[in-house]
């Protein structure tokens, strides 16, 4: 294969920023150092841009199969790559739900044909597919997804006996959506009767409130401790929930507790719960309706604090596109979810610019820690011998989000009109230059993620 040499980069990796050149060969990082005199088939002068490991997004909904009017694996992978995300892990609530090993494999086959980014897919759990879940290969599948709250299709797992068996026996990491279903249903009924269709602007934060999240997350943590489960709780949206998690630290590809034991209960924060708060419903309304809900201002500060002190381990998107027409419906009818994957790195780089998050810590939470949390083989770091998943970002150029710059199939973004003070210029996926200055090269597809379990 041809070689590519990146020169004059500011390499951000493992807590350091340093000037370095990087040689890519056979899809991997061959050398890092002073390589100005090394021959290569192609040389890209980075001109001092920052070189980061590609973002790994551990929670996306790419809607294929069955919901392709909203998105496809191909369209959303392009959006991901344009934003510096080189690998994704996608959820099972497609149509049909990925509740059998064959249906799960069908999604892998679609990705092999169409995904520009690297990929993995969660096996879905229901109240009645325990045997199928137990057949999941932990070395080839990122995890098992359990909806312990409102969901679509046959994916709400609310049978206590089933939850206990899954938490006790799961062959790999369990990832949960935690909102207490009885609480949510009761509040929906109460507020529909109270307000009808004339709802307050922040009704979603009121309906899907802090109590619903804390009750469900608390139950999941308690059950995981009882059963010894490797549990990962997705999209933490309240400050109260952050108190459920212990402070961890990363070493040698592992996340450990203070006593040196493995951190078996980890958590994720999403960019929209850090960026938006309940006051933003005034402007965006149902466009930022999502589950769990975006809540009042204090919560996003508390979530950020938990990220920085390592109670929360990783940053993701929960990218979940719907058509503009669907989102334009009245509150009670509009679906939950918003497209985010193209701009998650830009969002976090704004926090870096504002001095709220060091650049090295952002890289840790979006790349290193995700690889460690899921035990991904040879990705998530800029290391010799690792897959060359790289992104060059220019912190001196702006990115203004406009409709004609969007790659998600739904064609809209909650960031439209926003100017970010950063730009993704190049994205390498497994050594292939998949995106450069607004243009894609889809001649090589992404790879299936493998896990060292």
Backbone torsions as a table, in degrees:
resi	resn	phi	psi	omega
1	UNK	NA	156.5	179.0
2	UNK	-71.4	153.3	179.2
3	UNK	-103.0	149.1	176.2
4	UNK	-127.5	133.7	178.6
5	UNK	-115.5	122.9	173.1
6	UNK	-99.2	120.6	-179.1
7	UNK	-113.0	159.0	174.5
8	UNK	56.8	45.4	175.1
9	UNK	-96.7	157.2	167.0
10	UNK	-104.6	95.8	-170.4
11	UNK	-80.3	125.6	-179.1
12	UNK	-110.8	113.0	-172.3
13	UNK	-163.4	132.3	172.7
14	UNK	51.6	47.1	173.1
15	UNK	81.8	8.4	-178.5
16	UNK	-130.8	152.1	169.1
17	UNK	-121.8	122.5	-178.0
18	UNK	-147.3	156.4	175.4
19	UNK	-77.4	131.5	-178.6
20	UNK	-162.5	157.6	171.1
21	UNK	-106.9	154.7	-177.6
22	UNK	-134.6	128.2	177.1
23	UNK	-103.9	126.8	178.3
24	UNK	-106.8	128.7	179.9
25	UNK	-147.1	135.1	178.9
26	UNK	53.4	37.9	175.4
27	UNK	79.1	2.8	-176.2
28	UNK	-128.1	166.1	175.2
29	UNK	-79.3	110.6	-177.0
30	UNK	-83.8	-42.7	-178.3
31	UNK	-148.5	149.4	172.6
32	UNK	-131.4	131.0	178.4
33	UNK	156.3	-150.9	175.7
34	UNK	-88.8	100.9	-171.5
35	UNK	-121.2	24.8	-174.1
36	UNK	-58.0	-26.9	-175.6
37	UNK	-104.7	11.0	177.4
38	UNK	-83.8	133.9	178.4
39	UNK	-78.8	144.3	177.4
40	UNK	-151.6	156.8	179.4
41	UNK	-67.0	-33.6	176.8
42	UNK	-138.3	136.1	177.3
43	UNK	-118.3	127.7	176.3
44	UNK	-115.9	115.6	177.0
45	UNK	-83.1	111.2	-177.0
46	UNK	-73.8	-16.5	176.2
47	UNK	60.2	31.5	178.5
48	UNK	87.2	4.3	175.6
49	UNK	-65.0	159.9	179.7
50	UNK	-85.9	131.3	177.9
51	UNK	-105.8	121.0	-176.3
52	UNK	-118.9	153.8	166.7
53	UNK	-64.0	144.4	-179.9
54	UNK	-57.4	144.3	177.9
55	UNK	-67.0	139.5	173.4
56	UNK	-113.3	115.5	-177.9
57	UNK	-100.0	114.0	-173.5
58	UNK	-88.9	7.3	178.1
59	UNK	-153.6	103.1	174.6
60	UNK	-137.3	158.4	173.7
61	UNK	-123.0	105.3	-177.3
62	UNK	-99.7	2.0	162.2
63	UNK	73.6	-2.6	-178.6
64	UNK	-108.1	132.9	8.4
65	UNK	-88.2	167.7	165.3
66	UNK	93.9	-21.3	-178.3
67	UNK	-127.7	38.5	-169.7
68	UNK	-75.3	-4.0	169.7
69	UNK	-69.5	-21.4	179.7
70	UNK	-90.5	-41.5	-173.0
71	UNK	-171.9	164.0	169.5
72	UNK	-132.1	163.3	175.8
73	UNK	-58.3	-40.1	-179.3
74	UNK	-64.8	-47.6	-177.3
75	UNK	-66.7	-41.2	-175.3
76	UNK	-76.5	-29.1	173.9
77	UNK	-64.9	-37.3	175.6
78	UNK	-62.2	-45.5	178.4
79	UNK	-60.1	-40.8	179.2
80	UNK	-60.8	-49.6	-176.9
81	UNK	-63.5	-38.9	177.8
82	UNK	-61.8	-25.5	179.7
83	UNK	-98.5	6.5	177.4
84	UNK	91.9	6.9	175.9
85	UNK	-91.5	119.2	-174.9
86	UNK	-101.6	-16.9	-179.8
87	UNK	-141.9	143.6	178.6
88	UNK	-137.0	157.8	173.6
89	UNK	-124.1	121.6	-167.2
90	UNK	-110.3	149.6	-169.7
91	UNK	-88.3	158.7	-171.1
92	UNK	-89.5	0.3	-174.9
93	UNK	-87.3	52.3	171.0
94	UNK	-91.8	-171.7	-179.1
95	UNK	-126.3	110.0	3.2
96	UNK	-75.0	159.4	175.7
97	UNK	-61.6	143.0	-179.3
98	UNK	-79.6	76.2	-174.6
99	UNK	-110.5	0.9	172.6
100	UNK	-128.3	158.9	179.9
101	UNK	-63.9	-33.5	178.9
102	UNK	-67.6	-43.7	178.4
103	UNK	-64.9	-35.1	175.5
104	UNK	-64.5	-45.2	-179.7
105	UNK	-64.5	-33.5	176.8
106	UNK	-57.4	-39.5	179.5
107	UNK	-68.1	-38.7	176.1
108	UNK	-60.9	-37.5	-179.7
109	UNK	-68.2	-38.5	175.6
110	UNK	-61.5	-45.5	-179.2
111	UNK	-63.1	-39.5	179.6
112	UNK	-59.8	-32.2	-179.8
113	UNK	-84.2	-30.0	-165.2
114	UNK	-126.7	-13.4	-171.4
115	UNK	-88.3	123.2	175.2
116	UNK	-75.9	-23.0	179.0
117	UNK	-98.1	161.6	170.8
118	UNK	-68.9	157.0	-167.6
119	UNK	-148.9	153.2	164.3
120	UNK	-149.5	160.1	-177.1
121	UNK	-133.0	136.8	177.0
122	UNK	-75.7	142.1	168.1
123	UNK	-79.7	132.5	-178.4
124	UNK	-87.6	146.9	175.5
125	UNK	-113.7	148.1	174.8
126	UNK	-136.9	-175.2	177.4
127	UNK	-72.3	-11.0	-172.4
128	UNK	-140.1	29.0	177.1
129	UNK	-128.4	34.1	-177.2
130	UNK	-52.4	-47.2	-176.5
131	UNK	-61.9	-40.1	178.1
132	UNK	-65.2	-41.7	178.9
133	UNK	-59.6	-41.2	-177.2
134	UNK	-67.0	-15.5	178.2
135	UNK	-86.3	1.1	-177.4
136	UNK	-66.0	132.3	179.0
137	UNK	-86.6	110.8	-175.5
138	UNK	-66.8	-17.6	179.4
139	UNK	-86.6	-11.1	-176.1
140	UNK	-125.0	-2.7	-178.3
141	UNK	-130.8	134.8	-173.1
142	UNK	-65.9	-35.9	-177.6
143	UNK	175.9	-177.4	177.4
144	UNK	-112.4	128.3	-178.2
145	UNK	-100.1	127.5	175.7
146	UNK	-120.7	120.9	173.8
147	UNK	-86.5	103.5	175.9
148	UNK	-97.7	41.2	-177.8
149	UNK	-175.8	-175.4	-173.0
150	UNK	-50.6	135.5	-177.2
151	UNK	-148.0	-174.9	176.4
152	UNK	-115.7	157.5	177.7
153	UNK	64.3	-143.5	-174.6
154	UNK	-101.5	42.1	-169.7
155	UNK	-113.8	0.4	173.4
156	UNK	-76.4	120.5	177.8
157	UNK	-104.3	104.7	-176.7
158	UNK	-126.0	4.4	176.9
159	UNK	-82.7	117.9	-176.4
160	UNK	-55.8	-43.1	-177.7
161	UNK	-64.1	-37.7	179.6
162	UNK	-69.0	-44.6	178.2
163	UNK	-58.5	-42.8	-179.2
164	UNK	-62.6	-42.4	179.4
165	UNK	-67.0	-43.1	179.7
166	UNK	-63.5	-44.9	-179.5
167	UNK	-66.4	-30.1	-179.7
168	UNK	-79.8	-34.1	-165.8
169	UNK	-114.7	-6.3	-173.6
170	UNK	-52.9	133.6	-177.6
171	UNK	-77.4	-7.9	178.6
172	UNK	-155.6	-171.3	-178.5
173	UNK	-53.1	136.7	170.8
174	UNK	-103.5	128.7	174.5
175	UNK	-110.6	133.3	-174.2
176	UNK	-122.4	144.6	163.2
177	UNK	-97.1	119.4	-172.9
178	UNK	-116.1	103.4	166.1
179	UNK	-144.8	130.2	-176.7
180	UNK	-69.7	114.7	-172.6
181	UNK	-63.4	-46.3	178.5
182	UNK	-59.8	-38.7	178.5
183	UNK	-62.7	-46.4	-179.0
184	UNK	-63.2	-46.4	-178.7
185	UNK	-62.5	-41.1	179.3
186	UNK	-62.8	-41.0	-178.2
187	UNK	-73.6	-34.4	174.8
188	UNK	-60.9	-47.5	-179.6
189	UNK	-61.3	-43.9	-178.3
190	UNK	-63.4	-47.6	-174.7
191	UNK	-77.9	-27.3	173.4
192	UNK	-65.2	-40.5	178.6
193	UNK	-68.9	-36.4	-176.7
194	UNK	-73.7	-43.2	-171.1
195	UNK	-109.5	-20.9	-172.2
196	UNK	62.2	-132.4	178.8
197	UNK	-93.3	-4.0	178.9
198	UNK	-94.7	72.3	-171.5
199	UNK	-91.7	153.2	173.7
200	UNK	-62.6	155.9	-176.7
201	UNK	-60.9	-30.6	-176.3
202	UNK	-104.3	28.5	-174.1
203	UNK	-58.7	-34.4	-175.3
204	UNK	-65.1	-39.3	177.1
205	UNK	-67.1	-26.0	179.4
206	UNK	-81.2	-41.0	-179.7
207	UNK	-66.7	-53.7	-177.3
208	UNK	-98.8	76.3	-165.6
209	UNK	-90.5	-176.5	-177.3
210	UNK	-59.7	-39.7	-177.1
211	UNK	-61.9	-41.3	-179.6
212	UNK	-61.9	-40.8	-179.5
213	UNK	-69.7	-49.8	-175.6
214	UNK	-63.9	-40.1	-179.2
215	UNK	-61.6	-44.2	-178.0
216	UNK	-73.1	-45.7	178.9
217	UNK	-62.2	-41.5	178.6
218	UNK	-61.3	-40.4	177.9
219	UNK	-64.8	-42.9	-179.7
220	UNK	-62.5	-43.6	179.0
221	UNK	-63.3	-44.3	179.5
222	UNK	-61.1	-44.3	-179.9
223	UNK	-66.4	-40.1	179.3
224	UNK	-64.0	-40.0	177.8
225	UNK	-65.2	-38.0	179.9
226	UNK	-66.7	-38.5	-173.4
227	UNK	-100.4	-6.4	-177.4
228	UNK	72.0	30.4	-174.9
229	UNK	-75.0	143.9	166.9
230	UNK	-84.6	99.1	-171.6
231	UNK	-111.7	138.0	175.9
232	UNK	-130.0	113.5	-178.3
233	UNK	-93.9	125.7	-174.3
234	UNK	-85.1	159.5	170.8
235	UNK	34.4	66.7	174.8
236	UNK	-64.8	127.7	-173.3
237	UNK	-122.1	1.8	-178.4
238	UNK	-132.8	150.0	174.5
239	UNK	-65.0	-34.3	-178.9
240	UNK	-59.6	-38.9	-178.1
241	UNK	-66.9	-27.8	-176.7
242	UNK	-62.2	-24.4	178.0
243	UNK	-70.9	-8.7	179.7
244	UNK	-78.4	-16.1	-168.0
245	UNK	-110.5	142.0	176.7
246	UNK	-82.4	154.7	174.7
247	UNK	-73.6	130.7	178.7
248	UNK	-117.4	174.3	172.3
249	UNK	-146.7	153.7	-175.7
250	UNK	-101.8	136.4	174.2
251	UNK	-157.5	134.5	176.0
252	UNK	50.9	41.8	176.3
253	UNK	76.1	15.6	179.7
254	UNK	-128.5	154.8	173.5
255	UNK	-109.2	119.8	-172.9
256	UNK	-120.1	161.9	171.9
257	UNK	-91.8	173.1	-175.8
258	UNK	-57.9	-30.6	-178.7
259	UNK	-85.5	4.7	178.3
260	UNK	88.8	-3.1	178.0
261	UNK	-82.2	156.9	-179.8
262	UNK	-62.3	140.6	173.5
263	UNK	-82.1	103.2	-172.8
264	UNK	-92.4	-9.1	176.3
265	UNK	-122.5	108.8	-178.4
266	UNK	-117.3	172.1	-175.1
267	UNK	-146.5	160.1	-177.2
268	UNK	-125.4	142.1	168.1
269	UNK	-113.1	148.0	179.7
270	UNK	-110.8	151.6	-172.8
271	UNK	-61.7	-33.6	-177.2
272	UNK	-72.9	-27.6	175.9
273	UNK	-77.1	-14.6	174.1
274	UNK	-92.2	-29.1	-172.4
275	UNK	-91.6	-46.0	-175.7
276	UNK	-99.0	160.7	168.0
277	UNK	-140.5	179.4	-171.2
278	UNK	-59.7	-27.4	178.4
279	UNK	-65.9	-23.1	-179.4
280	UNK	-72.3	-12.7	172.9
281	UNK	-62.6	-26.5	177.7
282	UNK	-58.0	-40.2	-179.2
283	UNK	-86.8	-43.9	-168.0
284	UNK	-101.0	-19.5	178.3
285	UNK	52.3	-131.0	-176.0
286	UNK	-69.2	-13.2	177.3
287	UNK	-62.0	-28.0	176.8
288	UNK	-108.4	21.0	172.4
289	UNK	-72.8	123.8	-178.9
290	UNK	-153.6	162.6	178.8
291	UNK	-121.2	125.2	-3.8
292	UNK	-68.3	158.0	-171.4
293	UNK	-70.2	151.1	164.7
294	UNK	-68.1	131.0	-170.8
295	UNK	-117.5	-170.7	-172.9
296	UNK	-63.3	159.2	-173.5
297	UNK	-47.7	-47.2	-175.3
298	UNK	-57.4	-27.5	-175.1
299	UNK	-66.1	-40.4	-176.4
300	UNK	-67.7	-32.4	175.9
301	UNK	-67.9	-38.0	179.6
302	UNK	-70.3	-36.0	176.7
303	UNK	-65.7	-44.0	178.2
304	UNK	-60.7	-42.1	178.1
305	UNK	-59.9	-42.0	179.7
306	UNK	-68.1	-31.3	173.4
307	UNK	-63.8	-44.9	-175.1
308	UNK	-73.0	-27.4	178.1
309	UNK	-97.6	9.3	171.1
310	UNK	70.7	23.7	164.8
311	UNK	-76.6	-40.6	171.8
312	UNK	-97.6	136.3	-165.5
313	UNK	-99.7	-35.2	-172.6
314	UNK	-138.5	163.0	176.5
315	UNK	-116.2	136.3	179.1
316	UNK	-143.0	-166.8	-177.8
317	UNK	-118.8	-37.0	-164.8
318	UNK	56.2	36.9	176.2
319	UNK	-49.4	120.1	-174.0
320	UNK	-147.9	81.3	-174.4
321	UNK	-75.3	146.0	168.0
322	UNK	-131.0	160.6	177.8
323	UNK	-67.3	157.5	178.4
324	UNK	-60.7	-38.0	179.2
325	UNK	-64.0	-40.7	178.2
326	UNK	-62.1	-43.8	-177.5
327	UNK	-73.0	-19.2	-179.3
328	UNK	-81.0	-3.7	178.8
329	UNK	-69.1	161.4	176.0
330	UNK	-57.4	161.3	-171.0
331	UNK	-49.8	-50.7	-173.6
332	UNK	-66.2	-23.9	-178.7
333	UNK	-97.0	-26.4	-175.3
334	UNK	-65.3	134.3	179.5
335	UNK	-74.4	160.3	179.1
336	UNK	-94.5	139.2	178.3
337	UNK	132.8	149.4	-179.6
338	UNK	-147.4	151.3	-178.8
339	UNK	-82.0	129.8	-171.9
340	UNK	-139.8	-17.2	-163.8
341	UNK	-66.4	-26.0	-177.6
342	UNK	-72.3	-21.6	-172.8
343	UNK	-124.9	14.0	-178.7
344	UNK	-63.0	-40.1	178.7
345	UNK	-67.3	-41.3	176.1
346	UNK	-59.2	-42.0	179.5
347	UNK	-59.1	-49.3	-176.6
348	UNK	-69.4	-31.0	176.1
349	UNK	-68.5	-24.2	172.1
350	UNK	-66.6	-39.9	176.2
351	UNK	-63.9	-36.0	175.4
352	UNK	-62.9	-47.6	-179.3
353	UNK	-60.9	-35.0	-179.8
354	UNK	-79.3	-2.7	179.3
355	UNK	79.6	14.3	-178.1
356	UNK	-87.6	-25.4	-179.3
357	UNK	-139.5	125.9	173.0
358	UNK	-63.5	145.9	-178.9
359	UNK	-57.2	-41.8	-179.4
360	UNK	-63.1	-36.1	179.2
361	UNK	-71.2	-36.7	176.3
362	UNK	-60.2	-45.1	178.2
363	UNK	-61.7	-40.0	178.0
364	UNK	-59.1	-47.4	-173.5
365	UNK	-75.2	-24.0	-177.8
366	UNK	-100.1	-13.4	-177.0
367	UNK	-133.9	-68.9	-174.2
368	UNK	-55.1	-53.9	-173.2
369	UNK	-67.3	-30.4	177.7
370	UNK	-66.9	-44.3	177.4
371	UNK	-60.6	-41.4	179.9
372	UNK	-69.3	-43.5	-177.5
373	UNK	-59.1	-41.7	-176.9
374	UNK	-99.3	0.0	179.8
375	UNK	57.4	46.3	-179.9
376	UNK	-74.2	134.9	-178.4
377	UNK	-74.0	120.7	163.7
378	UNK	56.0	39.9	173.9
379	UNK	-141.2	166.9	175.7
380	UNK	92.7	-4.2	-179.7
381	UNK	-136.8	156.8	170.2
382	UNK	-95.7	89.4	-177.8
383	UNK	-134.1	144.2	176.0
384	UNK	-60.8	131.6	-178.7
385	UNK	95.6	-17.1	179.2
386	UNK	-80.5	157.9	173.5
387	UNK	-56.8	140.2	-177.2
388	UNK	-85.8	75.0	171.9
389	UNK	-99.2	103.9	-169.5
390	UNK	-134.5	150.8	173.3
391	UNK	-138.1	130.4	173.9
392	UNK	-96.8	128.5	178.2
393	UNK	-124.6	140.7	177.4
394	UNK	-104.9	113.8	-179.1
395	UNK	-87.5	6.9	177.0
396	UNK	-109.0	-3.0	177.8
397	UNK	-112.0	152.1	179.6
398	UNK	-99.5	158.1	171.3
399	UNK	-127.2	112.9	175.5
400	UNK	-99.0	125.3	-175.2
401	UNK	-83.9	116.6	177.8
402	UNK	-133.3	158.6	-174.0
403	UNK	-56.1	-38.2	-176.3
404	UNK	-80.2	2.5	175.5
405	UNK	-105.9	4.9	-174.7
406	UNK	-94.1	140.7	-179.4
407	UNK	-109.1	-16.2	174.7
408	UNK	-62.2	142.2	-174.0
409	UNK	-61.9	-30.8	-176.9
410	UNK	-65.9	-22.7	171.2
411	UNK	79.1	11.5	177.5
412	UNK	-139.7	163.9	-179.0
413	UNK	-148.7	144.4	174.1
414	UNK	-71.3	-5.4	177.8
415	UNK	-99.7	4.0	-178.5
416	UNK	-56.1	132.5	-176.6
417	UNK	91.5	-10.3	179.8
418	UNK	-84.8	139.4	172.1
419	UNK	-108.8	116.4	174.8
420	UNK	-92.4	147.5	-176.3
421	UNK	-96.3	47.8	177.5
422	UNK	-160.5	159.8	177.7
423	UNK	-145.9	132.8	171.5
424	UNK	-80.9	123.7	-177.9
425	UNK	-106.2	-34.4	-179.0
426	UNK	-142.0	139.5	173.2
427	UNK	-132.1	122.9	175.8
428	UNK	-103.4	130.4	177.4
429	UNK	-117.6	112.9	-177.7
430	UNK	50.4	43.1	176.1
431	UNK	86.2	-10.2	-178.7
432	UNK	-93.3	129.1	177.4
433	UNK	-75.5	92.4	-172.4
434	UNK	-84.1	-24.4	-176.6
435	UNK	-146.1	131.5	178.5
436	UNK	-148.0	117.1	173.0
437	UNK	49.9	47.6	175.3
438	UNK	87.4	2.6	-179.0
439	UNK	-122.5	143.6	-179.4
440	UNK	-105.0	148.4	168.1
441	UNK	-120.6	104.3	-176.2
442	UNK	-99.8	20.8	-179.8
443	UNK	-70.4	-19.9	177.4
444	UNK	-126.8	132.3	-179.8
445	UNK	-93.9	167.2	177.3
446	UNK	-70.7	175.5	-175.8
447	UNK	-114.7	156.7	174.4
448	UNK	-73.7	129.4	178.3
449	UNK	-68.7	144.6	175.2
450	UNK	-118.2	154.0	-171.7
451	UNK	-127.8	134.3	-176.5
452	UNK	-90.4	72.4	-177.4
453	UNK	-118.7	NA	NA
